[in-house]
Structure formats: C-alpha cells, structure tokens
Amino acid sequence: MWKVSGDEVSMSTPTGESWQAKFGGEEQPVKGTYANETVSVKKLGPHEMEVTYKRDGKLYVVDKLTVSADDKKITEISDNKWLGRVSTYIDEKQ
C-alpha cells in the first residue's frame, strides 16, 4: 500500500516489507527484507514520483509511479538494473 502525506511517502506490503522516506531526503532503510536495502524518493510532478532502491549501496531498482487524476489508479514502471528488466504494474483502488 502506498501513502503520501505532505512531503513523506510510505509503502507497505502484506508480506511485511515497509519503508518511509521524504521527497528529496536521504536514503532510508527498507524493513522486512533479507537484504541490506535502502530507498529514496523524488517528486517528478503533481502526480508522479521516482523511487530508487539500493542493495548494499548499489543501484538495484528505479520505479516511476504515476497516479491518475481521479486517484483511483497507480501505474508503476519498474526498472530492475540488476536483471536488465523493465516491468509495468497497474494498481486500481477497489
């Protein structure tokens, strides 16, 4: 689940992975993973942000998230730098 409140972004999953970070702020630890992972977020526009994950200090994944104007859909383009794979996910509010 994604949540934005002011300049802070938080993310959590049903499997226990979670983090909180501020737009343009320092890297923050990702909780609930087996890896030494950090995250940072950058605001790209009123409905867009970029989320950068690192493992052991090395760039791992860059996600670009776009929220629809009606706030009912998030499109995530995930660029996994380690695997060389780009995936697109669409989350819709139920």
CYANA upper distance limits for C-alpha pairs under 8 A (distance plus 0.5 A):
  1 MET  CA     11 MET  CA      5.97
  1 MET  CA     12 SER  CA      5.66
  1 MET  CA     13 THR  CA      6.57
  2 TRP  CA      9 VAL  CA      7.85
  2 TRP  CA     10 SER  CA      6.38
  2 TRP  CA     11 MET  CA      5.10
  2 TRP  CA     12 SER  CA      7.29
  3 LYS  CA      9 VAL  CA      6.23
  3 LYS  CA     10 SER  CA      5.72
  3 LYS  CA     11 MET  CA      6.90
  4 VAL  CA      8 GLU  CA      6.31
  4 VAL  CA      9 VAL  CA      5.03
  4 VAL  CA     10 SER  CA      7.00
  5 SER  CA      9 VAL  CA      6.97
  7 ASP  CA     22 LYS  CA      5.99
  7 ASP  CA     23 PHE  CA      5.99
  8 GLU  CA     20 GLN  CA      7.48
  8 GLU  CA     21 ALA  CA      6.19
  8 GLU  CA     22 LYS  CA      4.79
  8 GLU  CA     23 PHE  CA      6.72
  9 VAL  CA     20 GLN  CA      6.21
  9 VAL  CA     21 ALA  CA      5.95
  9 VAL  CA     22 LYS  CA      6.55
  9 VAL  CA     23 PHE  CA      7.80
  9 VAL  CA     41 VAL  CA      8.21
 10 SER  CA     18 SER  CA      7.85
 10 SER  CA     19 TRP  CA      6.14
 10 SER  CA     20 GLN  CA      4.80
 10 SER  CA     21 ALA  CA      6.99
 11 MET  CA     18 SER  CA      5.88
 11 MET  CA     19 TRP  CA      6.05
 11 MET  CA     20 GLN  CA      7.17
 12 SER  CA     16 GLY  CA      7.28
 12 SER  CA     17 GLU  CA      6.09
 12 SER  CA     18 SER  CA      4.67
 12 SER  CA     19 TRP  CA      7.22
 13 THR  CA     17 GLU  CA      5.89
 13 THR  CA     18 SER  CA      7.03
 16 GLY  CA     31 LYS  CA      8.16
 16 GLY  CA     32 GLY  CA      5.88
 17 GLU  CA     30 VAL  CA      7.46
 17 GLU  CA     31 LYS  CA      6.00
 17 GLU  CA     32 GLY  CA      4.82
 17 GLU  CA     33 THR  CA      6.66
 18 SER  CA     30 VAL  CA      6.41
 18 SER  CA     31 LYS  CA      5.70
 18 SER  CA     32 GLY  CA      7.01
 19 TRP  CA     28 GLN  CA      7.75
 19 TRP  CA     29 PRO  CA      7.20
 19 TRP  CA     30 VAL  CA      5.52
 19 TRP  CA     31 LYS  CA      6.61
 19 TRP  CA     39 VAL  CA      8.19
 20 GLN  CA     28 GLN  CA      7.51
 21 ALA  CA     25 GLY  CA      7.38
 21 ALA  CA     26 GLU  CA      8.15
 21 ALA  CA     27 GLU  CA      7.84
 21 ALA  CA     28 GLN  CA      6.55
 21 ALA  CA     39 VAL  CA      7.86
 21 ALA  CA     40 SER  CA      6.79
 21 ALA  CA     41 VAL  CA      7.13
 22 LYS  CA     26 GLU  CA      8.08
 22 LYS  CA     40 SER  CA      8.07
 22 LYS  CA     41 VAL  CA      7.09
 23 PHE  CA     40 SER  CA      8.09
 23 PHE  CA     41 VAL  CA      5.62
 23 PHE  CA     42 LYS  CA      5.46
 23 PHE  CA     43 LYS  CA      6.47
 24 GLY  CA     40 SER  CA      7.93
 24 GLY  CA     41 VAL  CA      6.62
 24 GLY  CA     42 LYS  CA      5.67
 24 GLY  CA     43 LYS  CA      7.86
 25 GLY  CA     40 SER  CA      7.36
 25 GLY  CA     41 VAL  CA      7.75
 26 GLU  CA     40 SER  CA      6.91
 27 GLU  CA     38 THR  CA      6.32
 27 GLU  CA     39 VAL  CA      5.71
 27 GLU  CA     40 SER  CA      5.19
 28 GLN  CA     38 THR  CA      5.74
 28 GLN  CA     39 VAL  CA      5.78
 28 GLN  CA     40 SER  CA      6.90
 29 PRO  CA     36 ASN  CA      8.39
 29 PRO  CA     37 GLU  CA      6.60
 29 PRO  CA     38 THR  CA      4.87
 29 PRO  CA     39 VAL  CA      6.86
 30 VAL  CA     36 ASN  CA      8.44
 30 VAL  CA     37 GLU  CA      6.06
 30 VAL  CA     38 THR  CA      5.80
 30 VAL  CA     39 VAL  CA      7.05
 33 THR  CA     37 GLU  CA      7.90
 35 ALA  CA     55 ARG  CA      7.15
 35 ALA  CA     56 ASP  CA      8.18
 36 ASN  CA     55 ARG  CA      6.00
 36 ASN  CA     56 ASP  CA      5.89
 37 GLU  CA     53 TYR  CA      7.32
 37 GLU  CA     54 LYS  CA      6.02
 37 GLU  CA     55 ARG  CA      4.93
 37 GLU  CA     56 ASP  CA      6.92
 37 GLU  CA     57 GLY  CA      8.29
 38 THR  CA     53 TYR  CA      6.16
 38 THR  CA     54 LYS  CA      5.77
 38 THR  CA     55 ARG  CA      7.08
 38 THR  CA     57 GLY  CA      8.37
 39 VAL  CA     51 VAL  CA      7.35
 39 VAL  CA     52 THR  CA      6.02
 39 VAL  CA     53 TYR  CA      5.04
 39 VAL  CA     54 LYS  CA      6.94
 40 SER  CA     51 VAL  CA      6.34
 40 SER  CA     52 THR  CA      5.80
 40 SER  CA     53 TYR  CA      7.25
 41 VAL  CA     49 MET  CA      7.39
 41 VAL  CA     50 GLU  CA      6.13
 41 VAL  CA     51 VAL  CA      5.06
 41 VAL  CA     52 THR  CA      6.83
 42 LYS  CA     49 MET  CA      6.09
 42 LYS  CA     50 GLU  CA      5.63
 42 LYS  CA     51 VAL  CA      7.07
 43 LYS  CA     48 GLU  CA      6.78
 43 LYS  CA     49 MET  CA      4.89
 43 LYS  CA     50 GLU  CA      6.90
 44 LEU  CA     48 GLU  CA      5.65
 44 LEU  CA     49 MET  CA      5.43
 44 LEU  CA     50 GLU  CA      7.25
 45 GLY  CA     49 MET  CA      7.35
 47 HIS  CA     66 THR  CA      6.12
 47 HIS  CA     67 VAL  CA      5.65
 47 HIS  CA     68 SER  CA      7.60
 47 HIS  CA     69 ALA  CA      7.97
 48 GLU  CA     64 LYS  CA      7.70
 48 GLU  CA     65 LEU  CA      6.08
 48 GLU  CA     66 THR  CA      5.00
 48 GLU  CA     67 VAL  CA      6.94
 49 MET  CA     64 LYS  CA      6.39
 49 MET  CA     65 LEU  CA      5.90
 49 MET  CA     66 THR  CA      7.27
 50 GLU  CA     62 VAL  CA      7.46
 50 GLU  CA     63 ASP  CA      6.13
 50 GLU  CA     64 LYS  CA      5.05
 50 GLU  CA     65 LEU  CA      6.80
 51 VAL  CA     62 VAL  CA      6.27
 51 VAL  CA     63 ASP  CA      5.51
 51 VAL  CA     64 LYS  CA      6.91
 51 VAL  CA     65 LEU  CA      8.32
 52 THR  CA     59 LEU  CA      8.10
 52 THR  CA     60 TYR  CA      8.20
 52 THR  CA     61 VAL  CA      6.47
 52 THR  CA     62 VAL  CA      5.07
 52 THR  CA     63 ASP  CA      6.89
 53 TYR  CA     59 LEU  CA      6.89
 53 TYR  CA     60 TYR  CA      6.03
 53 TYR  CA     61 VAL  CA      5.62
 53 TYR  CA     62 VAL  CA      6.80
 54 LYS  CA     58 LYS  CA      5.62
 54 LYS  CA     59 LEU  CA      5.01
 54 LYS  CA     60 TYR  CA      5.34
 54 LYS  CA     61 VAL  CA      7.42
 55 ARG  CA     59 LEU  CA      7.14
 55 ARG  CA     60 TYR  CA      6.54
 59 LEU  CA     81 LYS  CA      7.47
 60 TYR  CA     80 ASN  CA      6.65
 60 TYR  CA     81 LYS  CA      5.87
 60 TYR  CA     82 TRP  CA      6.40
 61 VAL  CA     78 SER  CA      7.30
 61 VAL  CA     79 ASP  CA      6.03
 61 VAL  CA     80 ASN  CA      4.94
 61 VAL  CA     81 LYS  CA      6.11
 61 VAL  CA     82 TRP  CA      8.12
 62 VAL  CA     78 SER  CA      6.45
 62 VAL  CA     79 ASP  CA      5.67
 62 VAL  CA     80 ASN  CA      7.14
 62 VAL  CA     81 LYS  CA      8.12
 63 ASP  CA     76 GLU  CA      6.92
 63 ASP  CA     77 ILE  CA      6.06
 63 ASP  CA     78 SER  CA      4.85
 63 ASP  CA     79 ASP  CA      6.60
 64 LYS  CA     76 GLU  CA      6.11
 64 LYS  CA     77 ILE  CA      5.71
 64 LYS  CA     78 SER  CA      7.04
 65 LEU  CA     74 ILE  CA      7.02
 65 LEU  CA     75 THR  CA      6.14
 65 LEU  CA     76 GLU  CA      4.97
 65 LEU  CA     77 ILE  CA      7.04
 66 THR  CA     74 ILE  CA      6.07
 66 THR  CA     75 THR  CA      5.72
 66 THR  CA     76 GLU  CA      7.06
 67 VAL  CA     71 ASP  CA      6.44
 67 VAL  CA     72 LYS  CA      8.07
 67 VAL  CA     73 LYS  CA      6.35
 67 VAL  CA     74 ILE  CA      5.03
 67 VAL  CA     75 THR  CA      7.04
 68 SER  CA     72 LYS  CA      6.82
 68 SER  CA     73 LYS  CA      5.84
 68 SER  CA     74 ILE  CA      6.83
 72 LYS  CA     92 GLU  CA      6.24
 72 LYS  CA     93 LYS  CA      5.54
 73 LYS  CA     90 ILE  CA      7.40
 73 LYS  CA     91 ASP  CA      6.08
 73 LYS  CA     92 GLU  CA      4.96
 73 LYS  CA     93 LYS  CA      6.69
 74 ILE  CA     90 ILE  CA      6.22
 74 ILE  CA     91 ASP  CA      5.64
 74 ILE  CA     92 GLU  CA      7.07
 75 THR  CA     88 THR  CA      7.65
 75 THR  CA     89 TYR  CA      6.35
 75 THR  CA     90 ILE  CA      5.06
 75 THR  CA     91 ASP  CA      7.01
 76 GLU  CA     88 THR  CA      6.13
 76 GLU  CA     89 TYR  CA      5.57
 76 GLU  CA     90 ILE  CA      6.76
 77 ILE  CA     86 VAL  CA      7.43
 77 ILE  CA     87 SER  CA      6.30
 77 ILE  CA     88 THR  CA      5.01
 77 ILE  CA     89 TYR  CA      6.99
 78 SER  CA     86 VAL  CA      6.03
 78 SER  CA     87 SER  CA      5.66
 78 SER  CA     88 THR  CA      6.69
 78 SER  CA     89 TYR  CA      8.39
 79 ASP  CA     84 GLY  CA      7.86
 79 ASP  CA     85 ARG  CA      6.54
 79 ASP  CA     86 VAL  CA      4.92
 79 ASP  CA     87 SER  CA      7.11
 80 ASN  CA     84 GLY  CA      6.23
 80 ASN  CA     85 ARG  CA      5.81
 80 ASN  CA     86 VAL  CA      6.63
 81 LYS  CA     85 ARG  CA      7.53
